[in-house]
Amino acid sequence: MAVENPDRLRTIAIVGQGGAGKSQLAEAMLYTAGAVKSLGRPDDGSSSLDFEPEELSRHITISSAFHHLSWKKTDVILANTPGYAAFLPETFATLSAVDAAVVVISPGGDLKVEAQKVFDELRKLELPRIAFVSRLDRERSSFAAALADLEKALGAKPLALTLPIGEEAGFNGVIDLLAMKALIYADASGKPREEELAGELKSRAEEARMRLMEAVAETDDALLEKYLEQGALTDDELRAALRNAVISGQLTPVLAGSGAKNIGVGPLLDAVATLLPAPKERPPHRGTGPSNGAVIERPHDPAAPFSAQVFKTIIDPFAGKLSIMRVVSGRVATDAHVLNSTRGAKEHFGHILRLEGRKQTPINAADAGEIVAVAKLKETTTGDTLCDEKAVVIYPVWEKPAPVISFAIRPKTRADEEKSSIALQRLVEEDPALETHRDPQTHDIIMSGTGQMHIEVTVEKLKRKFNVEVELQAPKVPYLETIKGRAEAQGKYKRQSGGRGQYGDCWLRVEPLPRGGGFEFVDEIVGGAIPRQFIPSVEKGVRNTLAEGFIAGYPMVDVKVTVYDGSFHEVDSSDMAFQIAASMGLKNALEKAKPILLEPIMAIDVTCPDECMGDVIGDLNSRRGRVLGMDSKGGAQVIKALAPMAEILKYAPDLRSLTSGRGAFEVRFHHYDEVPAPIAEKIIKETREAQANAKSHAHA
C-alpha cells in the first residue's frame, strides 16, 4: 500500500563524488533503520544497492538504486546515486525525482569536479540538502577540512550538527549538538551509548552549539532580535528555525560519522526525518497543457489529479521493461488506465512495485512523492509524462548531456552484427546519455557517451544482457576536402569501338565557397553547346566525383562548379558519356585549384583545479589547441579552447592522469579548418595506403 502518512514521507537521494562512501552510508542507513538484516558492504558484494555485475567488478555505483526504510514514524524512500563523472547524468535524472539530498563528503580534502557538478545541480533544482562527512575513521581524515571544502569550493554555508569524538582509528562517536549528548559506538550495530558531556567534549560542544544558534537566528529577523536580547533560543525554536532554513536552502547542516563502522548514522536519520521536507512542502511541479502550451502547476498532494514522470528505464531481455517514475501528484492504484501525454498513448498499469534494492515488492497504490516502478508499459520511455486522462499535463524533459567520447564498434561475428541493432536500441532507451549512429561518411557504427568507462560498461552490458560481442576502435576522423584556388579545365570523353560510340565534352570552372558553403552548380551554357538534356548528367558526374574526394578519398565541400562550354555528337552523346566527361574535367580542374584537407575542430571546456591549470593548458597547446579564455567556478578553473578532433579522441584518460582524476571536460563540434601541410601529407599517405591495402584484399 501507499505510505501511511504523506506528511511523514521523505524522498531523498544520496549524492557526492565517486569514492566518498555513498553506498556504504546508504547500507548503514538501511541497517540502522532495520530495513535489512545485515550491514551490506559494497566491497564484498553483499550490498543491497550495488548489485549489477558491472558495479560488483569495479566496486563503484553505476546505476541509481532505490530502497525504503522507516525511522521514527517517517517513511524514507532512498536513492543511491553514482558519483563518477561518466555516470552523473544518471544522478541528475534521479535528482529530478526527489525532494532533498544527503551530500556525502570525503574528509581528506580531495574534493573533485564531480562534487562541484552535483552541488551545481542541487542549486539549480533548489533541492534542500544536509551533508554527511563519512569515513572519519580513516587515516588523514579531517572534519574541519571537509567543512572548509563545503564552504570554499562548493559555496555552501555549512553548519555542524554533530562533531566527531576521536580521530582516525580512534574515532568512536559523535557529539549531538541538538541533544547536547555524547554518542559512543562500541560496535557496528548503530546503537550508541549515551553519555553526558564533560571536560573538553563539553567545551567543544558549547562553543559549536553557540555557532549553531547564531547561524540559525540569522536566518529569521524576529528570531535574531530575540536572540540578541536574551542570548539564547529554546530547543523548540532552534529546531523549528533550523528546519525552515534547511528547506529554504539557507543552511546546510553537516553531520560526522562513518558508514563502514556505522557511527553517527542515527543522528543522520533523525536529521532526514526532522529537517528535510515532505513532498507537500516542495514547490508545485510545472508542466504545460497539451494543446495551448499554457503553464500548469501540480502540487505534490495526494488529493490532486494523478500525474507522474518516468525518469529511468531498465531493460531486461527476459523480464521486459521496467519504468521507474516519480508520482508527482495525486494517487494511482494497481490496474489503473492512464494517459501517456508525451506520446498521446493510453497505458495500463498492472502491478505497482516498490523498489527494494534488486527486489521489487507489489503495493496496492502510490501517492504523490513516491518513487515506484511499473512493468511492461508499451509506449512509455524515459522522460515521458503519465497522467489522468481528464487532467492532462506534460512535464518538461531534462536536457541530455553532450557526449565527450566516441568509439567505433565492430561486431565480432555475423550473428553479433544481426543482433546489435536491436540491442543498441534497447540500451539507448535504458541510458539516455548513450548515443549511437552510423557515420554516413565512414559507415562506422559510432557509440558516444560521457566517458571511456561509460562506453566500456555499455559493451559489457551488450554481452551480458543481449549476448552481443563487439570490439571498440577509435572512430575515423571525418576529414573533408576543399580547394583554395580557382581553375578551369576540359573533360572530353570519346570512345569508338564499332557501332554507336560515346562522346561527351565539357569545360568546367571551379571556385572555392566560404567555409560551410557546401556545393553550388551553375549552368552557363549558351547557344546549345551542350543540349539541355545533358546538363543534369554533367551535374551528376560532378557530384559523384566530389563525394569520392580528390586527394585522399574524403568528400569535397565548399566548391562552386560552373559548366560554361562544351560540345556534343548528335548520335554518340549520352547521359553516361557526359557524366564521365564531367568527372574527367572536374579532376583536371581540381588538380590546379590548390586542393586541401579539412579537419573538424571541436570546442572543449575543461574544468580542473587551480594547481593543474598550467599542465592542462600546456597539454592543450601540444594538441594544436587554442585557448580562448578562462573562467573561475567554485574554486576550479574552466578553460575554454578549440582543438582538432583528431587530437582529443583519447583525451579523457590523459586529462584524468594530468589532474589526478579531478578534471572533467565537455566537447562539441565547432567548425572545419585546414589541416597544416605536414600533417595533411601524413594523413593523405596513410589513407592512400589503407585504400590500396583494401583493394588488394578485395582482389585476393
C-alpha positions in Angstrom: 0.0 0.0 0.0 1.0 3.7 -0.2 2.7 5.4 2.7 0.6 5.7 5.8 1.0 9.5 6.2 2.2 11.6 3.2 3.3 14.3 5.7 5.8 11.9 7.1 7.3 10.9 3.7 10.8 11.8 2.7 12.1 11.1 -0.8 15.9 11.6 -0.8 19.0 11.0 -2.9 22.4 10.1 -1.5 24.9 12.1 -3.7 28.6 13.0 -3.8 31.7 12.3 -5.8 32.9 8.8 -6.5 34.8 7.2 -3.7 33.2 9.3 -1.0 31.4 6.4 0.7 27.8 6.9 -0.5 26.9 3.3 -1.0 28.4 2.3 2.4 26.5 5.1 4.1 23.2 4.1 2.4 23.7 0.5 3.5 24.3 1.7 7.1 21.1 3.8 7.0 19.1 0.7 5.8 20.7 -1.5 8.5 20.3 1.0 11.3 16.6 1.5 10.4 16.0 -2.2 10.3 15.2 -2.3 6.6 17.9 -5.0 6.0 19.1 -7.8 8.4 22.8 -7.2 8.0 25.1 -4.3 7.2 25.9 -4.7 3.5 29.3 -3.9 2.2 29.9 -2.8 -1.5 33.4 -4.1 -1.4 32.5 -7.7 -0.8 29.4 -8.0 -2.9 26.9 -8.0 0.0 25.4 -4.6 -0.9 21.7 -4.2 -1.3 22.2 -1.3 -3.7 25.3 -2.0 -5.8 24.3 -5.3 -7.4 24.8 -5.1 -11.1 27.7 -7.2 -12.3 29.5 -4.2 -13.8 29.2 -2.5 -10.3 30.5 -5.5 -8.4 33.5 -6.0 -10.7 34.5 -2.3 -10.4 33.4 -1.6 -6.8 31.6 1.6 -7.9 28.0 2.7 -8.3 27.0 2.9 -12.0 23.1 3.0 -11.8 20.8 4.7 -9.3 19.3 2.1 -7.0 16.3 2.6 -4.6 15.2 1.3 -1.2 12.7 2.1 1.5 13.1 2.4 5.3 11.0 3.6 8.3 12.5 5.7 11.0 10.6 7.1 14.0 7.2 7.0 12.1 8.8 8.6 9.0 8.8 6.7 5.7 12.0 7.4 3.7 12.5 6.5 0.0 16.2 6.4 -0.6 18.0 6.6 -3.9 21.7 5.8 -4.0 23.3 7.5 -7.0 26.6 7.3 -9.0 29.4 9.8 -8.2 31.9 9.2 -11.1 31.8 11.7 -13.9 30.8 9.2 -16.6 27.6 8.3 -14.8 26.5 11.7 -13.4 23.7 12.0 -16.0 22.0 9.1 -14.1 22.4 11.0 -10.9 20.9 14.2 -12.3 17.9 12.4 -13.7 17.4 10.9 -10.2 17.7 14.3 -8.6 14.7 15.4 -10.7 12.6 12.9 -8.9 13.5 13.6 -5.2 12.6 16.2 -2.7 16.0 16.6 -0.9 19.6 15.2 -0.9 22.2 13.9 1.6 25.6 15.0 0.3 28.4 12.7 1.3 31.7 14.4 1.7 35.2 12.9 1.8 37.1 14.0 4.9 40.5 14.1 3.2 40.3 17.5 1.4 40.3 15.8 -2.0 37.2 17.4 -3.5 36.8 16.6 -7.2 35.0 18.2 -10.0 32.1 15.7 -9.7 31.2 17.1 -6.3 31.1 20.6 -7.8 28.8 19.4 -10.5 26.5 17.7 -8.1 26.3 20.8 -5.9 25.6 23.0 -9.0 22.7 20.6 -9.9 21.3 20.8 -6.3 21.3 24.6 -6.5 19.7 24.6 -10.0 16.9 22.3 -8.8 16.7 24.3 -5.4 16.8 21.0 -3.5 17.3 21.2 0.3 20.3 19.2 1.5 22.2 18.0 4.5 25.8 16.9 4.4 27.5 13.9 6.0 31.2 13.7 6.4 31.9 9.9 6.2 35.0 7.8 6.6 36.3 9.8 9.6 37.8 6.5 10.8 40.4 6.6 8.0 43.9 8.0 8.1 44.4 11.7 7.4 40.7 12.4 7.8 39.6 15.8 8.9 36.1 17.0 9.8 37.4 20.6 9.7 38.9 20.2 6.2 35.5 18.8 5.0 33.7 21.9 6.4 36.2 24.1 4.7 35.7 22.3 1.4 31.9 22.8 1.6 32.3 26.5 2.3 35.0 27.3 -0.2 34.8 25.0 -3.1 31.0 24.2 -3.1 29.7 27.6 -1.9 27.6 26.0 0.8 27.0 27.5 4.2 27.9 24.5 6.4 26.7 24.2 10.0 27.9 21.3 12.2 25.0 19.3 13.9 27.4 16.7 15.2 31.1 16.7 16.0 33.5 13.7 15.9 34.8 12.2 19.0 38.3 10.8 18.5 40.3 10.9 15.2 41.2 8.3 12.5 41.4 4.8 14.1 40.3 6.3 17.4 37.1 7.8 16.0 34.3 6.1 18.1 31.4 8.5 18.5 29.8 11.9 17.9 28.6 14.9 19.9 24.9 15.6 19.2 24.7 19.4 19.3 20.9 19.5 19.4 20.6 17.0 22.2 23.9 18.0 23.8 24.9 14.4 24.4 27.9 12.2 23.5 27.0 9.2 21.5 29.6 6.4 21.8 29.6 3.4 19.4 31.1 0.2 20.7 30.2 -1.9 17.6 28.7 -1.6 14.1 25.1 -2.1 15.4 24.4 1.6 15.0 23.1 1.7 18.6 25.2 4.1 20.6 25.7 4.5 24.4 24.6 8.0 25.5 26.9 9.9 27.8 26.8 13.3 29.5 29.3 15.8 28.1 32.2 16.7 30.3 35.6 18.3 30.1 37.0 19.1 26.7 34.0 17.5 24.9 31.6 19.8 26.8 33.6 23.0 26.0 33.8 21.9 22.3 30.1 21.3 22.3 29.1 24.6 23.9 31.2 26.6 21.5 29.8 24.8 18.5 26.2 25.0 19.9 26.7 28.8 20.1 27.8 29.0 16.5 24.8 26.8 15.5 22.4 29.0 17.4 23.8 32.3 16.0 23.7 30.9 12.4 20.1 29.8 12.8 19.0 33.0 14.4 20.4 35.0 11.5 18.0 33.3 9.1 15.0 34.9 10.7 14.7 38.6 11.7 12.3 38.1 14.6 14.4 35.3 16.0 17.6 37.2 15.6 16.1 40.1 17.6 15.0 37.7 20.4 18.5 36.0 20.4 20.3 39.4 20.7 18.0 40.4 23.6 18.0 37.1 25.5 21.3 35.5 24.3 19.7 32.1 23.7 16.8 30.2 21.9 14.7 27.5 23.2 15.2 23.9 21.8 11.8 24.1 20.0 12.7 27.5 18.5 16.1 26.3 17.4 14.7 23.1 15.8 11.8 24.8 14.0 14.0 27.6 12.6 16.7 25.2 11.6 14.2 23.2 9.6 12.9 26.3 7.9 16.4 27.3 7.0 17.2 23.9 5.5 14.0 23.7 3.5 14.6 27.3 2.1 18.2 26.4 1.2 19.8 29.0 3.6 21.8 26.4 5.6 23.4 23.1 5.0 23.6 21.1 8.2 26.7 18.8 8.4 27.0 15.6 10.4 30.0 13.5 11.2 30.3 9.7 11.0 31.5 6.5 9.3 29.3 4.3 7.1 31.6 1.4 7.4 31.6 1.4 11.2 28.0 2.7 11.4 28.9 5.7 13.5 26.7 8.8 13.5 24.1 7.2 11.2 21.2 7.5 13.8 21.6 11.3 14.1 21.7 11.5 10.3 18.4 9.6 10.1 17.0 12.0 12.7 18.0 14.9 10.6 16.4 13.4 7.5 13.1 12.9 9.4 13.0 16.2 11.1 14.8 18.7 8.8 14.0 17.7 5.3 10.7 18.4 3.6 7.7 16.3 2.9 6.5 16.3 -0.8 3.8 18.8 0.0 6.4 21.3 1.3 8.1 21.5 -2.1 7.1 24.0 -4.8 4.5 22.7 -7.2 5.7 20.9 -10.3 5.4 22.9 -13.5 4.2 21.5 -16.8 2.3 22.6 -19.9 -1.1 21.9 -21.4 -1.2 19.6 -24.4 -2.9 22.0 -26.8 -2.1 25.6 -25.9 1.2 25.2 -24.0 -0.2 27.1 -21.0 1.7 26.6 -17.8 0.1 24.1 -15.4 1.2 23.7 -11.8 0.6 20.5 -9.9 1.1 20.4 -6.1 2.8 17.3 -4.6 -0.5 16.4 -3.0 -2.3 13.0 -3.0 -5.6 14.9 -3.4 -4.6 16.5 -6.7 -5.1 14.8 -10.1 -2.7 12.0 -10.8 0.5 12.7 -12.7 3.9 11.1 -12.8 7.1 11.3 -14.8 9.4 8.4 -15.8 13.0 9.3 -15.0 14.6 5.9 -15.5 14.1 2.7 -17.6 15.5 -0.7 -17.0 15.5 -3.2 -19.9 15.8 -6.9 -19.1 15.8 -9.2 -22.2 13.8 -11.8 -20.2 11.6 -9.8 -17.8 10.9 -7.0 -20.2 10.9 -3.2 -19.5 10.6 -1.6 -16.1 9.6 2.1 -16.0 10.7 3.9 -12.8 8.7 7.0 -12.0 8.1 9.8 -9.5 4.4 10.2 -8.6 4.3 14.0 -8.9 0.7 14.5 -7.8 -2.4 12.5 -6.8 -2.6 8.8 -6.2 -2.5 5.8 -8.5 -3.7 2.3 -7.8 -3.0 -1.1 -9.5 -5.0 -1.9 -12.6 -5.2 1.8 -13.5 -5.6 3.2 -17.0 -3.6 6.3 -17.6 -2.6 8.6 -20.4 1.0 9.0 -21.7 0.5 12.7 -22.5 4.0 13.0 -24.1 3.1 10.5 -26.8 -0.7 10.6 -26.8 -1.0 6.9 -26.0 -3.0 5.1 -23.4 -1.2 2.8 -20.9 -2.4 0.2 -18.4 -0.7 -0.3 -15.0 -0.5 -3.9 -13.9 1.3 -4.2 -10.6 2.8 -1.1 -9.0 6.1 -2.1 -7.5 8.1 -0.6 -4.6 11.8 -0.9 -5.2 13.8 -2.6 -2.5 17.3 -2.8 -4.0 17.4 -5.7 -6.5 13.9 -6.8 -5.5 10.5 -5.3 -6.2 7.5 -5.6 -3.8 4.0 -5.2 -5.2 1.9 -2.5 -3.5 -1.7 -1.5 -4.0 -1.3 2.2 -4.6 1.3 5.0 -4.6 0.9 8.7 -3.5 2.5 11.9 -4.5 6.2 12.0 -3.7 6.8 8.2 -4.0 9.2 6.5 -6.4 7.7 3.3 -7.8 8.1 1.1 -10.9 5.6 -0.4 -13.4 6.5 -3.2 -15.7 5.9 -3.7 -19.4 4.4 -0.3 -20.4 4.1 -0.5 -24.2 4.7 3.1 -25.4 6.4 4.8 -22.4 10.1 5.6 -22.3 12.4 7.8 -20.1 11.2 11.4 -19.7 7.5 10.7 -20.6 4.6 12.1 -18.5 1.8 9.8 -17.3 -1.4 11.4 -16.1 -5.2 11.2 -15.6 -6.9 11.4 -19.0 -9.3 14.1 -17.5 -6.4 16.3 -16.2 -3.8 16.3 -18.9 -0.3 17.8 -18.3 3.1 17.3 -19.9 6.3 17.8 -17.8 9.5 19.0 -19.5 12.2 16.5 -20.1 15.7 17.3 -18.7 18.5 18.2 -21.1 20.6 15.4 -22.3 24.3 15.7 -21.7 26.6 16.2 -24.6 28.8 13.2 -25.3 32.5 13.6 -24.6 33.9 10.5 -26.2 33.1 8.3 -29.1 34.2 4.8 -30.3 33.6 2.9 -33.5 32.1 -0.5 -32.6 32.6 -3.6 -34.7 30.5 -6.7 -34.1 32.8 -9.8 -33.8 30.6 -12.1 -35.8 27.8 -12.0 -38.4 25.4 -13.2 -35.7 26.6 -10.3 -33.4 26.0 -7.9 -36.3 22.5 -9.1 -36.8 21.6 -8.7 -33.1 23.5 -5.5 -32.4 21.0 -3.0 -33.9 18.1 -4.0 -31.6 20.4 -4.5 -28.6 21.9 -1.0 -29.0 18.4 0.5 -29.4 17.3 -1.0 -26.1 20.4 0.2 -24.3 19.9 3.7 -25.6 16.3 3.5 -24.2 17.7 2.4 -20.8 20.5 5.0 -20.9 19.6 8.5 -22.4 23.3 9.6 -22.0 24.3 7.0 -24.6 24.1 7.8 -28.3 24.6 5.6 -31.4 24.6 6.3 -35.1 26.1 5.1 -38.3 28.5 7.7 -39.8 27.3 8.3 -43.4 30.9 9.1 -44.5 32.9 6.3 -42.8 30.0 3.8 -42.4 31.2 3.0 -38.9 28.7 2.4 -36.1 29.6 5.1 -33.6 28.9 4.8 -29.9 29.1 8.0 -27.9 29.0 8.5 -24.2 30.1 10.6 -21.2 33.4 8.8 -20.7 35.5 5.8 -21.6 34.2 3.9 -18.6 30.7 4.6 -19.7 31.4 3.1 -23.1 33.2 0.1 -21.6 30.3 -0.6 -19.3 27.9 -0.4 -22.2 30.0 -3.0 -24.1 29.8 -5.3 -21.1 26.0 -4.9 -20.9 25.7 -5.7 -24.6 27.4 -9.1 -23.9 25.7 -9.8 -20.6 22.1 -8.8 -21.5 21.9 -9.5 -25.2 24.9 -11.9 -25.9 26.3 -9.4 -28.4 30.1 -9.1 -28.5 31.7 -6.0 -30.1 35.2 -4.6 -30.4 35.9 -0.9 -29.7 38.0 1.0 -32.1 38.9 4.7 -32.3 36.5 6.3 -34.7 37.8 7.5 -38.0 38.1 11.3 -38.1 35.6 12.6 -40.7 38.0 14.7 -42.7 36.8 16.7 -45.7 38.5 18.2 -48.8 38.1 21.6 -50.5 40.0 23.9 -52.7 41.7 27.3 -52.1 42.1 28.4 -55.8 40.2 29.0 -59.0 40.8 26.9 -62.1 39.3 25.8 -65.4 39.7 22.6 -67.4 38.2 20.5 -70.1 36.8 17.0 -69.7 36.4 15.1 -73.0 35.3 11.5 -73.3 35.4 9.9 -76.7 35.2 6.2 -77.5 34.6 4.4 -80.8 34.5 0.6 -80.9 32.3 -0.3 -83.8 28.7 0.7 -83.9 27.5 3.5 -81.8 30.3 5.3 -79.9 30.4 7.5 -76.7 31.0 11.2 -76.8 30.9 13.9 -74.1 32.8 17.2 -73.8 32.5 19.9 -71.2 34.5 22.8 -69.8 34.3 23.4 -66.1 35.3 26.2 -63.8 35.9 25.5 -60.1 36.0 28.1 -57.3 36.1 27.9 -53.5 33.0 28.8 -51.5 33.1 30.2 -47.9 33.5 27.6 -45.2 30.2 25.8 -44.8 29.0 26.9 -48.2 28.5 23.3 -49.3 28.2 22.8 -53.1 26.9 25.0 -55.9 26.4 24.1 -59.5 26.0 26.8 -62.2 24.9 26.3 -65.8 26.3 29.0 -68.1 25.9 27.1 -71.4 24.6 29.3 -74.2 23.9 28.6 -77.8 23.2 24.8 -77.2 26.9 23.9 -76.9 25.7 21.1 -74.6 22.0 20.1 -75.1 19.7 20.8 -72.2 19.0 17.1 -71.5 22.7 16.5 -70.7 23.2 19.3 -68.2 21.8 17.2 -65.3 24.3 14.5 -66.5 27.2 16.9 -66.1 26.0 17.9 -62.6 25.6 14.2 -61.6 29.2 13.5 -62.8 30.4 16.4 -60.7 28.5 15.5 -57.6 29.7 11.8 -57.7 33.3 12.9 -58.1 33.1 15.4 -55.3 31.7 12.7 -53.0 34.7 10.4 -53.8 37.2 13.1 -53.0 40.3 14.0 -54.9 43.4 13.9 -52.7 42.6 11.3 -50.0 39.1 9.9 -50.8 37.2 12.3 -48.4 34.1 14.2 -49.6 34.9 17.6 -51.2 32.9 20.5 -49.9 32.6 24.3 -50.3 33.1 24.2 -54.0 31.3 26.1 -56.8 31.4 24.3 -60.2 30.3 26.1 -63.4 29.8 24.4 -66.7 30.4 27.1 -69.4 31.2 25.4 -72.6 31.4 22.0 -74.4 30.4 20.1 -77.5 28.3 17.0 -78.4 27.7 14.5 -81.0 24.2 14.0 -82.3 24.5 10.2 -82.3 27.2 9.3 -79.8 26.5 11.7 -76.9 24.7 10.1 -74.0 23.9 10.6 -70.3 26.8 8.3 -69.3 29.3 10.0 -71.7 28.6 13.4 -70.1 28.9 12.0 -66.6 32.3 10.6 -67.4 33.4 13.8 -69.2 32.3 15.9 -66.2 34.3 13.7 -63.8 37.4 13.9 -66.0 37.0 17.7 -66.3 36.5 18.2 -62.6 39.6 16.2 -61.7 41.6 18.2 -64.2 40.4 21.4 -62.7 40.8 20.3 -59.1 44.5 19.5 -59.7 45.2 23.1 -60.5 42.8 24.6 -57.8 45.1 24.0 -54.7 43.1 21.2 -53.1 43.5 20.9 -49.3 42.3 18.7 -46.4 39.9 20.0 -43.8 39.5 18.6 -40.2 36.8 19.0 -37.6 37.7 21.5 -34.9 36.0 20.9 -31.5 35.1 23.4 -28.8 36.3 22.0 -25.5 35.6 23.2 -21.9 38.0 21.7 -19.4 37.3 22.1 -15.7 40.3 21.5 -13.4 41.8 22.6 -10.0 43.8 25.8 -10.0 47.1 23.9 -9.4 46.6 21.8 -12.6 45.8 24.7 -14.9 49.3 25.2 -16.3 49.7 21.5 -17.1 46.3 21.3 -18.8 46.9 24.4 -20.9 50.4 23.1 -21.9 48.8 19.8 -22.9 46.1 21.5 -25.0 48.8 23.5 -26.8 50.7 20.3 -27.6 47.5 19.1 -29.2 47.3 22.0 -31.6 44.7 23.6 -29.3 44.0 27.3 -29.0 42.9 28.6 -25.6 40.2 31.2 -25.9 39.7 32.1 -22.2 39.3 31.0 -18.6 36.5 31.3 -16.0 36.6 30.6 -12.3 33.9 28.4 -10.9 33.8 27.4 -7.2 37.5 27.0 -6.6 38.1 25.4 -10.0 39.1 26.8 -13.4 37.2 26.3 -16.6 39.5 26.5 -19.7 37.7 27.2 -23.0 39.6 26.1 -26.1 39.4 24.9 -29.6 41.2 21.7 -30.7 41.2 19.3 -33.6 39.1 16.2 -33.1 42.0 14.0 -34.1 44.0 15.3 -31.1 41.3 14.8 -28.5 39.8 11.4 -29.4 41.6 9.9 -26.4 41.6 13.0 -24.2 39.7 11.5 -21.2 42.4 9.2 -19.8 45.1 11.8 -20.4 43.1 14.5 -18.5 42.5 12.1 -15.7 46.2 11.5 -15.4 47.0 15.2 -15.6 44.6 16.2 -12.8 44.7 13.0 -10.6 41.1 12.4 -11.5 39.9 15.8 -10.6 39.4 17.2 -14.1 36.4 16.9 -16.4 35.6 18.2 -19.9 32.7 18.8 -22.3 33.3 18.8 -26.1 31.1 19.8 -29.1 31.7 20.3 -32.8 32.6 23.9 -33.7 33.8 24.1 -37.3 36.1 22.7 -40.0 39.5 24.2 -40.7 42.5 23.5 -42.9 44.9 20.7 -41.8 48.5 22.0 -41.6 50.5 20.8 -44.6 53.0 18.4 -42.8 50.1 16.7 -41.0 47.9 16.6 -44.2 50.7 14.9 -46.1 50.9 12.2 -43.4 47.1 11.7 -43.4 46.9 11.5 -47.2 49.8 9.0 -47.3 48.2 6.8 -44.7 44.8 7.0 -46.3 46.1 6.1 -49.7 48.0 3.1 -48.3 44.9 1.9 -46.4 42.8 2.2 -49.6 45.5 0.3 -51.6 45.5 -2.5 -49.0 41.7 -2.7 -49.0 41.7 -3.0 -52.8 44.4 -5.7 -52.7 42.4 -7.7 -50.1 39.3 -7.3 -52.2 41.0 -8.8 -55.3 42.7 -11.6 -53.3 
